Amino acid sequence: GAGGKPSRSAIVADTASGHHFLTIHGYSCTKDLPTGEKISSRPFKVGGHRWRIDYYPNGITSAVADYVSLSLILDEDVAAAVKAKHCFCLSGEAEKIQATRLASAPVVTFSSRRSCFLNWYSTFIRREDLQKSKNLENDSFTIRCDILVVHGYRAQDAAAAAFVSVPPCDLRGDLGKLLETEKGADVVFDVGGETVAAHRCVLAARSSVFAAELFGPMKEGKADDGIVRVEDMEVEVFKAMLHFAYTGSLPEMRKEEEDVTCQHLLVAADRFDMGRLKLICEEKLCEYIDIGTAANILALAEQHCCEGLKKACFDFLAAPENLRAVAATDGFQHLSVSCPSLMVELVAM
């Protein structure tokens, strides 16, 4: 009937936000970099994702050579693109101004290891204005980067939306802290002489091998002192595997060590029946196949039944010049001894 109370609903964004301060020390030294060359910050975490800032002291292109340019990079591999707002300012500007600036910034899409270069940050500040600015003190200045990650959207009752804001699930962060603090840990592993504490239930839920070792009738490797000995594994690899077991993500790795770490982690994932971790390592190793590594990676793929990685190696070796170059390496000699069945397939190529 007429005069009834109207119904209302709302669409709400699930977001997580934070900010990072990047200080440029010795600004006058960075001015020697040519236009288009950058200096990258260390990675940092905001909104559940890992980021870095690229700083171009003489602009990203010749069109903006009189400016300092900035770019925000999503410094991790993600299955789905990340939607986020961000804005930069010189540290010292009012919080309210920055909040308004972030609110009006567009939501943009970041994919794995890629930047979203917004035009106005290619002209972040004119160099001569920075040099006159009170923000440049003792040849250094600080940039503040605010980021708001949009995790998704949901529909709900309008009254609830007006009063209650539910943050996104942070199970990964909470379990990660549990591992880090060792609170309530009830099992200790001895890996290469170093002890690592963990939680039986978490490990059993994530790995059938851990479930059998920690709760099954065999309880393999358990000594009288209650410590589980883990043979033939480096402690850093074991810790990386535990980090994945608790958080579903890889720990930060130095880029120059990533390929070797992923090879060791793949072996560990296969040994402890952690299928997703094994596939993530396979995927990463596909990027590292070259003349020097192809034979070793192919042997690893064959020994641990990694079909995707094996195909990627064969795809690389399908080029005759690559096959010839790899055949001259020590790794290839090892491959011929350790995996003779592969040699038949390679000869067929």
C-alpha positions as CSV (number, residue, x, y, z in Angstrom):
1,G,0.0,0.0,0.0
2,A,0.9,3.7,-0.2
3,G,3.1,5.3,2.4
4,G,5.0,2.1,3.3
5,K,8.6,2.5,4.6
6,P,11.1,2.2,1.7
7,S,13.5,-0.6,1.8
8,R,17.2,0.1,1.5
9,S,20.4,-1.9,0.7
10,A,24.0,-0.9,0.1
11,I,27.1,-2.1,-1.9
12,V,30.2,-2.0,0.3
13,A,33.9,-2.3,-0.7
14,D,36.1,-4.5,1.4
15,T,39.4,-2.6,1.7
16,A,42.7,-2.6,3.5
17,S,45.0,0.4,3.6
18,G,48.3,1.6,5.0
19,H,51.2,3.8,4.1
20,H,55.0,3.6,3.6
21,F,57.7,6.2,4.0
22,L,60.7,6.1,1.6
23,T,63.6,8.4,2.5
24,I,66.1,9.4,-0.3
25,H,69.4,10.0,1.5
26,G,72.2,11.8,-0.5
27,Y,69.7,13.2,-3.1
28,S,72.5,15.1,-4.9
29,C,74.3,11.8,-5.7
30,T,71.1,10.3,-7.2
31,K,70.9,13.3,-9.6
32,D,73.6,11.7,-11.8
33,L,71.3,9.0,-13.0
34,P,70.2,9.4,-16.6
35,T,66.6,10.1,-17.5
36,G,64.7,6.8,-17.6
37,E,66.9,5.1,-15.0
38,K,65.5,4.2,-11.6
39,I,66.4,3.2,-8.1
40,S,64.1,0.7,-6.4
41,S,63.1,0.7,-2.7
42,R,63.2,-2.4,-0.6
43,P,59.9,-4.4,-0.7
44,F,57.3,-3.5,1.9
45,K,53.8,-4.8,2.8
46,V,50.5,-2.9,2.8
47,G,47.0,-4.3,2.5
48,G,48.1,-7.9,2.4
49,H,50.4,-7.4,-0.6
50,R,54.1,-6.7,-1.2
51,W,55.0,-3.5,-3.0
52,R,58.1,-1.4,-4.0
53,I,58.6,2.1,-5.2
54,D,60.7,3.0,-8.2
55,Y,62.3,6.4,-8.0
56,Y,63.5,8.2,-11.2
57,P,65.6,11.2,-10.1
58,N,65.5,12.7,-13.7
59,G,62.1,11.6,-14.9
60,I,60.9,8.4,-16.5
61,T,61.1,9.8,-20.1
62,S,62.7,12.8,-21.8
63,A,59.3,14.6,-21.8
64,V,59.5,14.8,-18.0
65,A,63.3,15.1,-17.6
66,D,62.9,18.2,-15.4
67,Y,60.9,16.2,-12.8
68,V,61.3,13.5,-10.2
69,S,59.1,10.5,-11.3
70,L,57.7,7.8,-9.1
71,S,56.1,4.5,-9.8
72,L,54.4,1.9,-7.5
73,I,55.1,-1.8,-8.4
74,L,53.3,-4.8,-7.1
75,D,56.4,-6.8,-6.1
76,E,54.9,-10.3,-6.0
77,D,53.3,-12.9,-8.2
78,V,49.5,-13.0,-8.0
79,A,47.0,-15.4,-9.6
80,A,44.4,-12.6,-9.9
81,A,45.1,-8.9,-10.6
82,V,45.1,-6.6,-7.5
83,K,42.9,-3.5,-7.5
84,A,44.1,-0.6,-5.5
85,K,44.2,3.2,-5.1
86,H,47.5,4.9,-4.3
87,C,49.0,8.4,-4.0
88,F,52.4,9.9,-3.3
89,C,53.3,13.1,-1.4
90,L,56.3,14.7,0.3
91,S,56.3,13.7,3.9
92,G,55.1,16.6,6.1
93,E,51.9,17.4,4.2
94,A,48.8,17.3,6.3
95,E,47.1,13.9,6.9
96,K,43.7,15.3,5.9
97,I,45.1,16.4,2.5
98,Q,46.6,13.0,1.9
99,A,43.3,11.2,2.9
100,T,41.3,13.4,0.5
101,R,43.9,12.8,-2.3
102,L,43.6,9.0,-1.7
103,A,39.8,9.1,-1.7
104,S,39.7,10.8,-5.1
105,A,42.4,8.6,-6.7
106,P,41.1,6.1,-9.2
107,V,41.1,2.3,-8.5
108,V,43.7,0.8,-10.8
109,T,44.7,-2.7,-11.7
110,F,48.1,-4.1,-10.8
111,S,49.4,-7.5,-12.2
112,S,52.4,-9.6,-11.1
113,R,55.6,-7.6,-10.9
114,R,54.1,-4.8,-12.9
115,S,53.7,-1.1,-12.2
116,C,50.7,1.1,-12.7
117,F,52.3,4.3,-13.9
118,L,49.9,7.2,-13.4
119,N,50.7,10.3,-15.4
120,W,50.7,12.7,-12.6
121,Y,53.4,10.8,-10.7
122,S,55.7,11.0,-13.8
123,T,55.7,14.7,-12.8
124,F,55.7,14.2,-9.0
125,I,57.8,17.3,-8.4
126,R,59.9,19.6,-10.5
127,R,63.6,19.2,-9.5
128,E,64.2,22.9,-9.1
129,D,61.1,23.1,-6.8
130,L,62.4,20.2,-4.7
131,Q,65.8,21.8,-4.4
132,K,64.2,25.0,-3.0
133,S,61.7,23.1,-0.8
134,K,62.0,23.0,3.0
135,N,61.3,19.2,2.6
136,L,64.8,18.8,1.3
137,E,67.0,18.8,4.5
138,N,70.6,17.7,4.8
139,D,70.5,16.5,1.2
140,S,67.6,14.1,1.9
141,F,63.8,14.0,1.6
142,T,61.0,11.6,2.4
143,I,58.2,10.4,0.2
144,R,54.9,9.1,1.7
145,C,53.0,6.5,-0.3
146,D,49.4,5.7,0.7
147,I,47.8,2.5,-0.7
148,L,44.3,1.3,-0.4
149,V,43.7,-2.2,-1.6
150,V,40.2,-3.2,-2.7
151,H,39.7,-6.8,-1.9
152,G,36.1,-7.0,-3.3
153,Y,32.6,-5.8,-3.0
154,R,29.5,-7.1,-1.2
155,A,25.8,-6.2,-0.9
156,Q,24.3,-5.8,2.5
157,D,21.5,-4.2,4.4
158,A,21.8,-0.4,4.4
159,A,21.5,0.0,8.1
160,A,24.3,-2.5,8.8
161,A,26.5,-0.8,6.1
162,A,26.0,2.6,7.9
163,F,27.3,1.3,11.3
164,V,29.5,-1.8,10.7
165,S,32.5,-2.2,8.5
166,V,33.8,-5.8,8.4
167,P,37.5,-6.0,7.5
168,P,38.8,-8.7,5.1
169,C,39.8,-12.1,6.5
170,D,43.4,-12.0,7.9
171,L,43.8,-15.7,8.6
172,R,47.1,-15.7,6.7
173,G,48.6,-13.0,8.8
174,D,47.3,-14.5,12.1
175,L,48.7,-18.0,11.3
176,G,51.9,-16.4,10.2
177,K,52.3,-14.7,13.6
178,L,51.5,-18.0,15.3
179,L,54.5,-19.6,13.5
180,E,56.7,-16.5,14.1
181,T,56.0,-16.2,17.9
182,E,55.9,-20.0,18.5
183,K,52.9,-19.4,20.9
184,G,51.3,-22.8,21.8
185,A,53.9,-24.7,19.7
186,D,53.8,-28.4,20.5
187,V,56.4,-30.0,18.2
188,V,60.1,-29.3,17.7
189,F,62.1,-30.3,14.6
190,D,65.8,-30.7,14.5
191,V,67.0,-29.6,11.0
192,G,70.7,-29.7,10.5
193,G,71.4,-29.1,14.2
194,E,69.0,-26.1,14.5
195,T,65.7,-26.4,16.2
196,V,62.4,-25.2,14.8
197,A,59.1,-25.1,16.8
198,A,55.7,-25.5,15.2
199,H,52.1,-26.7,15.7
200,R,51.1,-30.3,15.0
201,C,47.5,-29.6,14.0
202,V,48.5,-26.9,11.4
203,L,51.1,-29.1,9.8
204,A,48.8,-32.2,9.8
205,A,46.0,-30.2,8.1
206,R,48.4,-29.0,5.3
207,S,50.4,-32.2,4.6
208,S,49.4,-35.9,4.6
209,V,53.1,-36.7,5.3
210,F,53.2,-34.5,8.4
211,A,49.8,-36.0,9.5
212,A,51.3,-39.5,9.3
213,E,54.5,-38.5,11.0
214,L,53.0,-36.6,13.8
215,F,49.7,-38.4,14.4
216,G,50.0,-41.8,12.6
217,P,51.1,-45.1,14.1
218,M,54.6,-44.7,12.6
219,K,55.5,-41.3,13.9
220,E,58.7,-41.5,11.8
221,G,61.9,-39.9,13.0
222,K,60.6,-39.2,16.6
223,A,63.3,-39.6,19.1
224,D,62.9,-40.3,22.9
225,D,63.4,-36.6,23.6
226,G,60.3,-35.7,21.7
227,I,62.2,-33.9,18.9
228,V,61.5,-34.9,15.3
229,R,64.7,-35.1,13.2
230,V,64.5,-34.0,9.6
231,E,67.4,-35.4,7.5
232,D,68.8,-34.2,4.2
233,M,67.3,-30.7,4.2
234,E,68.7,-27.2,4.8
235,V,67.0,-25.4,7.7
236,E,66.2,-22.3,5.6
237,V,64.4,-24.5,3.1
238,F,62.4,-26.2,5.9
239,K,61.5,-22.8,7.4
240,A,60.3,-21.6,4.0
241,M,58.2,-24.7,3.6
242,L,56.7,-24.1,7.1
243,H,56.0,-20.4,6.2
244,F,54.0,-21.7,3.2
245,A,52.2,-24.3,5.3
246,Y,50.9,-21.5,7.6
247,T,50.3,-18.7,5.2
248,G,49.8,-20.2,1.7
249,S,52.5,-17.9,0.3
250,L,56.3,-18.0,-0.2
251,P,58.5,-16.0,2.1
252,E,60.5,-13.1,0.7
253,M,63.5,-14.3,-1.3
254,R,66.5,-12.5,-2.7
255,K,66.1,-12.4,-6.4
256,E,69.6,-13.8,-7.1
257,E,68.8,-16.9,-4.8
258,E,65.2,-17.5,-6.0
259,D,66.0,-20.2,-8.6
260,V,68.1,-22.3,-6.2
261,T,65.7,-21.8,-3.3
262,C,62.8,-22.9,-5.5
263,Q,64.7,-26.0,-6.6
264,H,65.2,-27.0,-3.0
265,L,61.6,-26.1,-2.1
266,L,60.3,-28.2,-4.9
267,V,62.1,-31.2,-3.6
268,A,60.8,-30.5,0.0
269,A,57.2,-30.0,-1.3
270,D,57.3,-33.3,-3.1
271,R,58.7,-35.1,-0.1
272,F,56.0,-33.7,2.2
273,D,53.1,-33.9,-0.3
274,M,52.4,-30.2,-0.6
275,G,51.0,-30.1,-4.1
276,R,50.3,-26.4,-4.4
277,L,53.8,-25.4,-3.2
278,K,55.3,-27.8,-5.7
279,L,53.3,-26.3,-8.5
280,I,54.3,-22.7,-7.5
281,C,58.0,-23.7,-7.5
282,E,57.5,-25.4,-10.9
283,E,55.9,-22.2,-12.3
284,K,58.7,-20.0,-10.9
285,L,61.5,-22.3,-12.3
286,C,60.0,-22.1,-15.8
287,E,61.3,-18.5,-15.8
288,Y,64.9,-19.6,-14.9
289,I,65.4,-22.1,-17.8
290,D,68.5,-21.0,-19.7
291,I,71.7,-22.5,-21.2
292,G,73.3,-22.9,-17.8
293,T,70.3,-24.2,-15.8
294,A,68.3,-26.3,-18.4
295,A,69.9,-29.6,-17.7
296,N,69.7,-29.4,-13.9
297,I,66.1,-28.2,-14.0
298,L,65.1,-31.0,-16.5
299,A,66.7,-33.6,-14.2
300,L,64.8,-32.1,-11.3
301,A,61.5,-32.2,-13.3
302,E,62.0,-35.8,-14.3
303,Q,63.0,-37.0,-10.8
304,H,60.0,-35.3,-9.1
305,C,57.3,-35.9,-11.8
306,C,56.9,-32.2,-12.8
307,E,55.2,-32.5,-16.2
308,G,54.7,-28.8,-16.7
309,L,58.4,-27.9,-15.9
310,K,59.6,-30.8,-18.1
311,K,57.6,-29.5,-21.1
312,A,59.0,-26.0,-20.5
313,C,62.6,-27.5,-20.6
314,F,61.8,-29.4,-23.8
315,D,60.3,-26.3,-25.3
316,F,63.6,-24.4,-24.6
317,L,65.7,-27.3,-26.0
318,A,63.6,-27.5,-29.1
319,A,65.7,-24.7,-30.6
320,P,68.8,-26.5,-32.1
321,E,71.2,-23.7,-30.9
322,N,70.0,-24.1,-27.3
323,L,70.3,-27.9,-27.4
324,R,73.8,-27.7,-28.8
325,A,74.9,-25.1,-26.1
326,V,73.3,-27.1,-23.2
327,A,74.9,-30.4,-24.5
328,A,78.3,-28.8,-23.8
329,T,77.5,-28.1,-20.1
330,D,78.5,-30.2,-17.1
331,G,74.9,-30.4,-16.1
332,F,74.1,-32.3,-19.3
333,Q,76.8,-34.9,-18.6
334,H,75.1,-35.4,-15.1
335,L,71.7,-35.6,-16.8
336,S,72.8,-38.4,-19.2
337,V,74.0,-40.5,-16.1
338,S,71.1,-39.7,-13.7
339,C,68.2,-39.8,-16.2
340,P,69.1,-42.0,-19.2
341,S,65.5,-42.3,-20.3
342,L,65.5,-38.5,-21.0
343,M,68.4,-38.9,-23.4
344,V,66.2,-41.1,-25.6
345,E,63.6,-38.3,-25.8
346,L,66.3,-35.7,-26.4
347,V,67.9,-37.7,-29.2
348,A,64.5,-38.1,-30.8
349,M,64.3,-34.3,-30.9
